[in-house]
């Protein structure tokens, strides 16, 4: 008897338990997406700010035309 069979015998078709499993799966899927997405946005902003600063520094070193 597998663990799934044992779970069906003990709980049957409990909608609350199925809802709990659903939200656990959603949380399990979203957690890495949120973490890596946040890291990606942070790195992209850092790169963008660095490039913008380099462009501003190039413009400041030029003398009047």
ABEGO torsion letter per residue (X at the ends): XBAAAAAAAAAEBBAAAAAAAAAAAAAAAAAAAAAAAAAAAAAAAAAAAAAAAAAAAAAAABBBX
